[in-house]
Amino acid sequence: MLTTLPLVFLLDVDNTLLDNDRFAADLTAQLDRDFGKDERERYWSIYAGLRDTLGYADYLGALQQFRLDNTNEAALLQLSFFLLDYPFVERIYPHALDAIRYLETIGTSVILSDGDMVFQPRKIQRTGLWDAVAGRVLVYVHKERMIDATLQRYPAAHYVMVDDKPGLLAAVKRVLGGRVSTIFVRQGHYAAEAAQAAPDPTPDYTIDHISDLRGFAKADFPALATLHVARTRGDATTKAAPPE
């Protein structure tokens, strides 16, 4: 029987712990250089179609379809190497690993990510994030639909969900209510788009950088279980990390 943990942090990966937008920009540059603008647009069109169909980012699947109408075999092989060997460790946000180490002193960290079952786990492992959370990694197609499975795998008195997508945070908050505290990390393109949206409920906390997690204390979270009902829209609190 699994032990109920006091506090579990559910950490997103892309644009939360690492700069996936930078990866996308580098991939775009690789496509432009080796294939040209039209083929670059075709790749991203295939990618978008797969994401709509599958519900997650599938860069390798997009490459498999992309190659069917492209005869530049040498460039296709180089694109394959680019994807498989991309230095994601260089895209970890500053002090992201420090933030995880800090969270481990006040609770238990779990990576909860969307993605395919090859590229995403490899990314998590090669960046050191897998080891940072001692292998506590979950990768789902739609993680917001797998909340029950996540809670069964890591039962806890209280959860803290950290993500760059406020809409997803709101969806989980509507399901778990006071059992979860939500932290919106204003990083990446989803965060920029969020400025035009009004998620309901709003995140419990908003931070500008993942390193700001080091400004929280354990006592910040369980109290929200009882204060949750009193919160109103637009009442999110901003926390900052302690000085370096």
C-alpha positions, 0 to 999 in steps of 0.5 A: 500500500502506498504511503500518503505523502504530506505535499506533492509538487506536480511539475510540468516540463516544456516552458516550465522547467526548460525552454522548449520555445528555443528548441522550436526556434532552433528546429525552424532554423534547421528546416530553413537551412536544409529544406527552405521556407516551403518545406519548413512550413510543410513540416510545421503543418504536419506537426500541427495536424498531428498535435490536433489528432493525437493531443500531444507534440510529436516531432518524430511522427511529423518527421516520418510523414515529412519524409514521404514527400521529400527526397533529400535523404541526406538532409532528412538524416541530419534532421533525424540526428538533430532531433535525437541529439538536441542538447536539451540540457542547455535549455534548462531554465536558470536555477530550475534544478536548484528549484527542484532541489529546494522543493525536495526539502519541503515536499516530493517532486513529480514530473507530470508531462504531456508527450509521446512515449519516446521523444519526451521521456528521452528529453526528460532523462537527458536533461537530468530532470529524471534524476532530479526527481528520482525517477518520479516521472509521468508522461501522458497524452492528456495529463489533465484527464489523468488526474485520478491516475496521478493521485493514485500513483502519488497519494498526498494530503495536498498537491501543488501543480506548476505549469505554464498553461493557466487554462490547464491549471484551471481545469485541474483546480475545478476537479480537485478544488482545495486539494490542489494549489496552482502556480502559473509560471509566466514563461513561454508562448502559452504564458504570453497568450494567457495575457489575453485570457481569463481562466476561471478559476485564476491560479493561486500563485503567479511567478515570473520564473521557475526559480521563484519557486524557491520563495515558497515555504511549506506553510504556503500550501496546506492553508489554501485547502481551507482558504480556497473557497474565499478566493475571488477571480483576479486575486492571485498572489505573486511570490518572488524567490529569495535574493541570490 
